[in-house]
Amino acid sequence: MSYKLTYATMFDPPADLHVRFDAALAGIEAGLGASHALHIDGQECAGADSEQRRSPIDQHLVLGRFALADIAQADQAMEAAHAAFPGWRATATAERVRLLKRIAALIEERVYSIAAALTLEVGKNRMEALGEVQETADFFRHYAEDFERQQGFDRPLPDDPLPDFRSRNRSVMRPYGAWVVIAPFNFPFALAGGPVAAALVTGNTVVFKSASDTPWSGRLLADCLRDAGLPAGVFNYLNGDGSQVGQALVDHPRTAGVTFTGSFDVGMRIYRAMAGGAYPRPCIAEMGGKNACVVTANADLERAATGIVRSAFGMGGQKCSALSRLYVDAAVADALIEKLQKKIQALRIGDPRLQDNWLGPVTTANAAGNYERCSSLLGQYGGRVLDGARRLDEGDLAHGYFVAPTLAEAPADHPLFREEMFLPIVMLCRVSDIEEAMRLANDSPLGLTAGFYGNDEELDYFFENIEAGVTYANRPQGATTGAWPGYQPFGGWKGSGSTGKAIASFYYLAQYLREQSRTVVE
């Protein structure tokens, strides 16, 4: 079987992958410091302003200068997308599918160079970065093939039972119009590319705003769509402040729908805005998680420790699916803690450009500051630090945002059990049995992912009772992380998602369409 890179298979790649990544990294680094434009109505555009961005690995490392849009350019992009909509909607399904598959192919051709840029911009290790880029290509291909499989959501219905007429009926799903996609900084390529692909293949046009902390990733995605030959105005790329440019897009009268990935507070503001206009408009919001893992007395503790460390600390805990809360049967808690500490202390932390380093920096100065704040709270409210809780700012790490992976034990009412920290900090709580663990795991307004380690007899109880959209049991590849298009749909319950429909699921594309019933009497 040939090697296929996914988040589940990334732990043992072929040697050639590293050789090719190193070569691409050298090429990317040779071009650092360039200027990067916006893309509006088929044209490369200077911004109203620009800013220099630096790497979280080393603040002396200048990535480039990136154009910043203003409200006027947000309006220009929306008008371009609105004007392009009738032609794109009328484009044959086969042509839209062909273009999406062309985008997927371009991403795959550039997988190493884009991944190298992600490592520099976000601080991901090379395997996380390569995984994200490949996942994005798979999103474009998966949604193209799914739309074909669904036959464009055009379904014949039975004729009305009329004796003297023939009454033909159909259900037809139709696109909304100009769709806004607002991406997060942690997966700035995949969580932009996925919804962009879904909106485009269903016949909507797109205005995409990158996260202001990671505009390079957005620009590289825009390059792939531009080079695939999309008609002018069908896809537009903006970079700018969320409170100004992002808000202008949400409030724009041409905005037909929004896909947002980010915090609960911002997601809910957008959701309310989309519901509160002259009429409700669709809003697909993925709003983070406070993900729990349950470990029973019957668990394979070695397998559990491996999965916990990978999900709690991969990419510095900066995943909406990252493991944050750990509920462990008291009978095995000490044994599990010992295994976790050994694995944490064995992690290689440093410059993620180097193959040997598994954990790089957090992405932003705000995240590094928040880490220090949370670390100071761990020893309060009855908690204690078991490992970590310190900035790593000496030697080669002095100019980056490096922090130590942290394990802490605390009672269930510690305030950090409720806060989405988005950091490499996992909180452990001892419980008396699986029922107490499940009650605590579900005691959260968020419900994105959840993990479980126990015996076969306990699995049904976990799956039947856990309040989360993505669930994993006895998985060493990651306790709560690792979904991949075509393998695991990804979406949250409760405050983690606005629709109850998961990314790359059977039900995802239909959210970008509205149904029209058609009856013709002959």
Residue pairs with C-beta under 8 A, 6 or more apart in sequence:
3 9
3 13
3 14
5 13
5 17
5 130
5 131
5 134
6 131
6 134
6 135
6 482
6 484
6 487
7 131
7 135
7 477
7 478
7 481
7 482
7 483
7 484
8 477
8 478
8 482
8 484
8 487
10 127
10 128
10 130
10 131
11 127
11 477
13 127
17 130
18 126
18 355
20 112
21 112
21 115
21 116
21 126
21 130
22 355
23 112
24 112
24 113
24 115
24 116
25 116
25 119
25 353
27 113
27 116
28 113
28 116
28 117
28 120
29 116
29 120
32 61
32 62
32 63
32 64
32 120
33 62
33 63
33 64
33 65
34 64
34 65
35 50
35 64
35 65
35 66
35 67
36 64
36 65
36 66
36 67
36 215
36 216
36 219
37 44
37 45
37 46
37 47
37 67
37 219
38 44
38 45
38 46
38 47
38 67
38 69
38 73
38 237
38 238
38 239
39 45
39 219
39 222
39 226
39 235
39 236
39 237
40 73
40 76
40 77
40 80
40 236
40 237
40 238
41 76
41 77
41 80
41 84
41 232
41 233
41 236
42 80
42 226
42 231
42 232
42 233
43 232
45 67
45 73
46 67
47 66
47 67
47 68
47 69
47 70
47 73
47 239
47 240
48 68
48 69
48 70
48 72
48 73
49 67
49 68
49 70
50 65
50 66
50 67
50 68
51 65
51 66
51 68
52 62
52 64
52 65
52 66
53 62
53 63
53 64
53 65
53 66
53 121
53 215
53 216
54 60
54 61
54 62
54 63
55 61
55 62
55 63
55 120
55 121
55 123
55 400
56 121
56 122
56 123
56 360
56 361
56 362
56 363
56 364
56 400
56 401
57 120
57 123
57 351
57 352
57 353
57 360
57 361
57 400
58 351
58 399
58 400
59 399
59 400
60 399
61 120
63 120
63 121
63 216
64 216
66 215
66 216
66 219
66 239
67 239
68 239
68 240
68 241
69 77
69 238
69 239
69 240
69 245
70 240
70 244
70 245
71 244
71 245
71 248
73 238
73 240
73 245
74 207
74 238
74 240
74 245
74 248
74 249
74 252
75 248
75 252
77 207
77 236
77 238
78 178
78 207
78 249
78 252
78 254
78 255
79 254
80 232
80 233
80 236
81 177
81 178
81 179
81 205
81 206
81 207
81 233
81 234
81 236
81 254
82 177
82 178
82 205
82 254
83 233
84 205
84 231
84 232
84 233
84 234
85 175
85 177
85 178
85 204
85 205
87 231
88 96
88 200
88 203
88 204
88 205
88 231
88 234
89 174
89 175
89 203
89 204
91 203
91 231
93 147
93 148
93 152
96 144
96 147
96 200
96 201
96 203
97 144
97 145
97 147
97 148
97 201
99 200
99 228
99 229
99 230
100 140
100 141
100 143
100 144
100 197
100 200
100 201
101 140
101 141
101 144
102 228
102 229
103 140
103 197
103 224
103 225
103 228
104 137
104 138
104 140
104 141
104 144
105 137
106 224
106 227
106 228
107 114
107 133
107 136
107 137
107 140
107 193
107 224
108 134
108 137
110 133
110 220
110 224
111 130
111 133
111 134
111 137
112 130
114 133
114 189
114 217
114 220
115 126
115 129
115 130
115 132
115 133
116 126
116 129
116 353
117 216
117 217
117 220
118 124
118 129
118 132
118 133
118 188
118 189
118 217
119 125
119 126
119 129
119 352
119 353
119 360
120 216
120 353
121 188
121 214
121 216
121 217
122 129
122 185
122 186
122 188
122 214
122 217
122 315
122 363
123 316
123 352
123 360
123 361
123 362
123 363
123 400
123 401
124 132
124 315
124 352
124 360
125 315
125 352
125 357
125 358
125 359
125 360
126 352
126 353
126 355
128 314
128 315
129 352
132 187
132 189
132 190
133 189
133 190
135 190
135 484
135 485
136 189
136 190
136 192
136 193
136 194
136 221
138 484
138 485
138 486
139 190
139 193
139 194
139 197
139 198
139 485
139 504
140 193
140 197
142 485
142 486
142 504
143 194
143 197
143 198
143 201
143 504
143 508
143 509
144 197
144 201
146 509
147 153
147 201
147 202
147 509
150 509
152 173
153 171
153 172
153 173
153 509
153 510
153 513
154 170
154 171
154 172
154 173
155 170
155 171
155 172
156 168
156 169
156 170
157 169
157 170
157 171
158 169
159 166
159 167
159 168
159 169
160 167
160 169
160 519
162 521
165 521
165 522
166 521
166 522
167 519
167 520
167 521
167 522
168 519
168 520
168 521
168 522
169 517
169 518
169 519
170 517
170 518
170 519
171 515
171 516
171 517
171 518
172 515
172 516
172 517
172 518
173 202
173 510
173 513
173 514
173 515
173 516
174 203
174 513
174 514
174 515
174 516
175 202
175 203
175 204
175 512
175 513
175 514
176 204
176 256
176 257
176 281
176 282
176 512
176 513
176 514
177 204
177 205
177 254
177 256
177 257
178 204
178 205
178 206
178 207
178 254
178 255
178 256
179 199
179 204
179 205
179 206
179 207
179 255
179 256
179 257
179 258
179 259
179 512
180 206
180 207
180 208
180 209
180 249
180 250
180 252
180 255
180 257
180 258
180 259
181 192
181 195
181 196
181 199
181 206
181 207
181 208
181 209
181 258
181 259
182 208
182 209
182 242
182 246
182 249
182 258
182 259
182 260
182 261
182 262
182 270
183 191
183 192
183 208
183 209
183 210
183 211
183 218
183 261
184 191
184 211
184 261
184 262
184 320
185 211
185 212
185 213
185 214
185 363
185 364
186 315
186 318
186 319
186 320
186 363
186 422
187 261
187 319
188 210
188 211
188 214
188 217
188 218
189 217
189 220
189 221
191 261
191 286
192 208
192 210
192 217
192 218
192 221
193 221
194 485
194 503
194 504
195 259
195 261
195 284
196 206
196 208
196 221
196 225
196 235
198 259
198 508
198 509
198 511
198 512
199 205
199 206
199 257
199 259
199 512
200 206
200 230
200 234
200 235
201 509
202 509
202 512
202 513
203 513
204 256
204 257
204 512
205 233
205 234
205 235
206 234
206 235
206 236
207 236
207 238
207 249
208 218
208 221
208 222
208 235
208 236
208 237
208 238
209 218
209 238
209 239
209 240
209 242
209 245
209 246
209 249
210 217
210 218
210 219
210 237
210 238
210 239
211 218
211 242
212 239
212 240
212 241
212 242
213 363
213 364
214 363
215 239
218 237
218 239
219 237
219 239
221 237
222 235
222 237
225 235
226 235
238 245
238 249
240 246
242 266
249 255
249 258
250 258
250 270
250 273
250 274
251 273
255 281
256 281
256 282
257 274
257 281
257 282
257 283
257 284
257 512
258 270
258 274
258 281
258 282
258 283
258 284
258 285
259 283
259 284
259 285
260 266
260 267
260 270
260 283
260 284
260 285
260 286
260 287
261 285
261 286
261 320
262 286
262 287
262 288
263 287
263 288
263 420
264 287
264 288
264 420
264 445
264 446
264 495
264 496
267 285
267 286
267 287
267 288
267 498
268 285
268 287
268 495
270 283
270 285
271 283
271 285
271 498
274 280
274 281
274 282
274 283
275 281
275 283
282 511
282 512
283 498
284 498
284 499
284 511
285 497
285 498
285 499
286 320
286 448
286 491
286 492
286 496
286 497
286 498
286 503
287 446
287 492
287 495
287 496
287 497
287 498
288 320
288 420
288 422
288 446
288 448
288 496
289 320
289 321
289 322
289 324
289 420
289 446
289 447
289 448
289 449
289 468
289 492
289 496
290 324
290 325
290 417
290 418
290 419
290 420
290 444
290 446
290 448
291 311
291 321
291 322
291 323
291 324
291 325
291 448
291 449
291 450
291 451
291 468
291 480
292 323
292 324
292 325
292 326
292 327
292 440
292 441
292 444
292 450
292 451
292 468
292 480
293 304
293 307
293 308
293 311
293 323
293 325
293 326
293 327
293 450
293 451
293 452
293 453
293 479
293 480
294 327
294 328
294 434
294 437
294 438
294 441
294 450
294 451
294 452
294 453
294 454
294 462
295 301
295 304
295 308
295 326
295 327
295 328
295 329
295 332
295 336
295 452
295 453
295 454
296 329
296 332
296 434
296 437
296 452
296 453
296 454
296 455
296 458
297 329
297 331
297 332
298 454
298 455
298 458
299 329
299 332
299 336
299 453
299 454
299 455
299 474
300 453
300 474
301 332
301 335
301 336
301 339
301 453
302 339
303 453
303 474
303 476
304 336
304 339
304 453
304 479
305 336
305 339
305 340
305 343
306 343
306 476
307 451
307 453
307 472
307 475
307 476
307 477
307 478
307 479
308 323
308 326
308 340
308 426
308 451
308 479
309 340
309 343
309 344
309 347
309 405
310 476
310 477
310 478
310 479
310 481
311 321
311 322
311 323
311 451
311 478
311 479
311 480
311 481
311 482
312 322
312 323
312 324
312 326
312 405
312 407
312 424
312 425
312 426
312 479
313 344
313 347
313 359
313 405
313 424
313 426
314 322
314 359
314 478
314 481
315 322
316 359
316 360
316 361
316 362
316 363
316 367
316 403
316 423
316 424
317 324
317 405
317 421
317 422
317 423
317 424
317 425
317 426
318 362
318 363
318 367
318 422
318 423
319 481
320 448
320 496
321 448
321 449
321 470
321 480
321 481
321 482
321 483
321 490
322 422
322 480
322 481
323 426
323 451
323 479
323 480
323 481
324 420
324 421
324 425
324 426
324 427
325 417
325 426
325 427
325 429
325 440
325 441
325 444
326 426
326 427
326 428
326 429
327 428
327 429
327 431
327 436
327 437
327 440
327 441
328 336
328 428
328 429
328 430
328 431
328 437
329 430
329 431
329 432
329 433
329 434
329 437
330 430
330 431
330 432
333 428
333 430
337 386
337 407
337 409
337 428
340 386
340 387
340 407
341 386
341 387
341 407
344 387
344 388
344 405
344 407
345 387
347 358
347 359
347 405
348 356
348 357
348 358
348 359
349 357
349 358
349 359
349 360
349 392
349 397
349 402
349 404
349 405
350 356
350 357
350 359
350 360
350 396
350 397
350 402
351 357
351 360
351 396
351 400
352 359
352 360
352 361
359 405
359 424
360 400
360 402
361 368
361 397
361 400
361 401
361 402
361 403
362 368
362 371
362 401
362 402
362 403
362 423
362 424
363 401
364 401
365 401
367 401
367 422
367 423
368 391
368 401
368 403
370 421
370 422
370 423
371 391
371 403
371 423
371 424
371 425
372 391
374 416
374 419
374 421
374 423
374 425
375 385
375 388
375 389
375 390
375 406
375 425
377 383
377 415
377 416
378 384
378 385
378 389
378 406
378 408
378 410
378 416
378 425
379 385
381 410
381 411
381 413
381 414
381 415
382 410
382 411
382 414
383 408
383 409
383 410
383 411
383 414
383 416
383 427
384 408
384 409
384 410
385 406
385 407
385 408
386 407
386 408
386 409
386 428
387 404
387 405
387 406
387 407
388 403
388 404
388 405
388 406
388 407
388 424
388 425
389 404
389 406
389 408
389 425
390 403
390 404
391 402
391 403
391 404
392 402
392 403
392 404
393 402
403 423
403 424
404 424
405 424
406 423
406 424
406 425
406 426
407 426
407 428
408 416
408 425
408 426
408 427
408 428
409 427
409 428
409 429
409 430
410 416
410 417
410 427
410 428
410 429
411 429
412 429
412 440
412 443
414 427
416 425
416 427
417 427
417 429
418 444
420 446
429 440
431 437
431 440
434 454
434 458
434 461
434 462
438 461
438 462
438 465
438 466
441 450
441 466
441 467
442 465
442 466
442 467
444 494
445 494
445 495
446 492
446 494
446 495
446 496
447 467
447 468
447 469
447 492
447 493
447 494
447 495
447 496
448 468
448 469
448 470
448 491
448 492
448 493
448 496
448 497
449 468
449 469
449 470
449 471
449 472
449 480
449 481
449 483
449 492
450 466
450 468
450 470
450 471
450 472
450 480
451 471
451 472
451 473
451 475
451 478
451 479
451 480
452 458
452 459
452 462
452 466
452 471
452 472
452 473
452 474
453 473
453 474
453 479
454 462
454 473
454 474
459 473
459 474
462 471
462 473
463 471
463 473
467 493
467 494
468 492
468 493
468 496
469 490
469 491
469 492
469 493
469 496
469 497
469 500
469 502
470 480
470 483
470 488
470 489
470 490
470 491
470 492
470 502
472 478
472 479
472 480
472 482
475 482
482 488
483 489
483 490
483 503
483 504
485 503
485 504
486 504
489 502
489 503
489 504
489 505
489 506
489 508
490 502
490 503
490 504
491 497
491 499
491 500
491 501
491 502
491 503
491 505
493 500
499 511
501 507
501 508
501 510
501 511
502 508
